[in-house]
């Protein structure tokens, strides 16, 4: 199985280094162990909650209108965007970096690592 860059990064950040003669892995861990910025977290959640529902044009309203017009492609596209925004909220809320275009198996592995 080929791991995404994002998943390899998570493995590096959450691994206990047992032997690192030159200190390269320790330097990498220290370089990338940064706190998730609170303002970024708040901005992502705020923006995406508005996109999901209750504001014009929210994804939920667009999905309903497209389904009323029986535009299946539009329903699919808006539903995809709705789910993407939902995951953006989840990752920001949990202060986890977003695994860009990660495969389903990579997300499952990431979930196992974070639990």
C-alpha positions as CSV (number, residue, x, y, z in Angstrom):
1,X,0.0,0.0,0.0
2,X,1.3,3.4,-0.9
3,X,0.8,6.1,1.8
4,X,-0.1,9.7,1.0
5,X,2.3,12.5,2.0
6,X,-0.1,13.6,4.6
7,X,-0.3,10.2,6.2
8,X,3.5,9.8,6.2
9,X,3.6,13.1,8.0
10,X,1.2,11.9,10.6
11,X,3.2,8.8,11.2
12,X,6.4,10.8,11.6
13,X,4.7,13.3,14.0
14,X,3.2,10.6,16.2
15,X,6.0,8.1,16.2
16,X,8.3,7.4,19.0
17,X,11.9,7.5,17.6
18,X,13.9,4.6,19.1
19,X,17.2,5.2,17.2
20,X,18.2,8.3,15.3
21,X,22.0,8.5,15.2
22,X,22.2,11.7,13.1
23,X,19.1,13.2,14.7
24,X,17.4,13.7,11.3
25,X,14.0,12.3,12.3
26,X,14.0,14.3,15.6
27,X,14.8,17.5,13.7
28,X,11.9,16.7,11.3
29,X,9.5,16.0,14.2
30,X,10.5,19.3,15.9
31,X,10.1,21.2,12.6
32,X,6.6,20.0,12.0
33,X,5.2,19.8,15.5
34,X,3.3,23.1,15.5
35,X,0.1,24.1,17.3
36,X,-2.9,24.4,15.0
37,X,-3.6,28.2,14.9
38,X,-6.8,29.0,16.8
39,X,-7.8,31.9,14.5
40,X,-7.4,29.6,11.5
41,X,-9.5,27.0,13.2
42,X,-12.3,29.5,14.0
43,X,-12.2,30.9,10.5
44,X,-12.5,27.5,8.8
45,X,-15.4,26.5,11.1
46,X,-17.2,29.8,10.7
47,X,-16.9,29.9,6.9
48,X,-17.9,26.3,6.3
49,X,-20.9,26.3,8.7
50,X,-22.3,29.2,6.7
51,X,-21.9,27.2,3.5
52,X,-23.7,24.2,4.9
53,X,-27.0,25.7,5.9
54,X,-28.9,28.7,6.9
55,X,-27.2,31.3,4.7
56,X,-27.8,32.2,1.0
57,X,-26.5,30.5,-1.0
58,X,-25.9,27.5,1.3
59,X,-25.2,24.0,-0.1
60,X,-28.3,22.6,1.5
61,X,-30.5,25.1,-0.3
62,X,-28.7,24.5,-3.6
63,X,-29.2,20.8,-3.2
64,X,-32.9,21.1,-2.6
65,X,-33.4,23.5,-5.5
66,X,-31.4,21.3,-7.9
67,X,-33.3,18.2,-6.8
68,X,-36.6,20.1,-7.4
69,X,-35.4,20.8,-10.9
70,X,-34.3,17.2,-11.2
71,X,-30.7,18.2,-12.1
72,X,-28.9,15.1,-10.9
73,X,-25.5,16.4,-11.9
74,X,-26.0,19.6,-9.9
75,X,-27.3,17.6,-6.9
76,X,-24.2,15.4,-7.0
77,X,-21.9,18.4,-7.3
78,X,-23.4,20.3,-4.4
79,X,-23.6,17.2,-2.3
80,X,-19.9,16.7,-2.9
81,X,-19.2,20.3,-1.9
82,X,-21.4,19.9,1.2
83,X,-19.4,16.8,2.3
84,X,-16.1,18.6,1.7
85,X,-17.1,21.5,3.8
86,X,-18.3,19.1,6.5
87,X,-14.9,17.4,6.6
88,X,-13.2,20.8,6.7
89,X,-15.1,21.6,9.8
90,X,-14.3,18.2,11.4
91,X,-10.6,18.5,10.7
92,X,-10.5,22.1,12.0
93,X,-12.5,21.3,15.1
94,X,-10.2,18.5,16.0
95,X,-7.1,20.6,15.1
96,X,-5.9,18.1,12.5
97,X,-4.4,19.1,9.2
98,X,-6.5,18.2,6.2
99,X,-5.2,15.1,4.3
100,X,-5.4,16.6,0.8
101,X,-7.0,14.2,-1.6
102,X,-6.3,11.2,0.7
103,X,-7.7,7.9,-0.3
104,X,-10.4,6.3,1.9
105,X,-7.8,3.7,3.2
106,X,-5.5,6.6,4.1
107,X,-8.3,8.3,6.1
108,X,-9.0,5.0,7.9
109,X,-5.4,4.6,8.8
110,X,-5.3,8.2,10.0
111,X,-8.3,7.6,12.1
112,X,-6.7,4.6,13.7
113,X,-3.5,6.6,14.4
114,X,-5.4,9.5,16.1
115,X,-7.5,7.2,18.4
